[in-house]
């Protein structure tokens, strides 16, 4: 694992754009979720709440095995090695995590 690779990935503009698109797309699905905290999180993402989107980005860039996946050696990364399927899985897995950071279980902000 390389923390440098994860840091570089989190700061990669193309990865940022891809992750943002994935989070927004998934928020369309989660906005009517039966879990109030997740629905509230999704609705705020759709309002382009920056801190939520950044939290999803950080979670994805530091996800299990992602640092190793993008590391091409010599201190360089290739963000394209993270597939769209990877982004989708990371986003779906992190939705409850991010929601719990910002919302109580009844959907009210913390």
Order of alpha helices (4+ residues) and beta strands (2+ residues): alpha-alpha-alpha-alpha-alpha-beta-beta-alpha
